[in-house]
Amino acid sequence: MRALVLVLLASGCVRVPAHERARLAAPAMQAPVWPGLSSAIDHVFVVREGTAGATAAGGGGCGCN
């Protein structure tokens, strides 16, 4: 059983080419250190801007389609 778990965990390891490392190390790819603080900052942004859901998802704009 342990060998099966070890094989499954080791299969997720992969070498990342040097030219792709910079993109993976970008701050946007990092998980938030304090998710609660991140959601609080998002809430303050929504309240201040008067918009909801404007978090880099598709869509948005003035709504004048």
HUJOWO-V587026 format. One record per helix or strand. SS is the DSSP state (2 for helix, 1 for strand). FROM is the first residue (numbers start at 0). TO is the last residue. If there is no record, write none. Layout:
<<SS | FROM | TO> <SS | FROM | TO>>
This chain:
<<2 | 1 | 9> <2 | 17 | 23> <2 | 26 | 28> <2 | 34 | 48>>
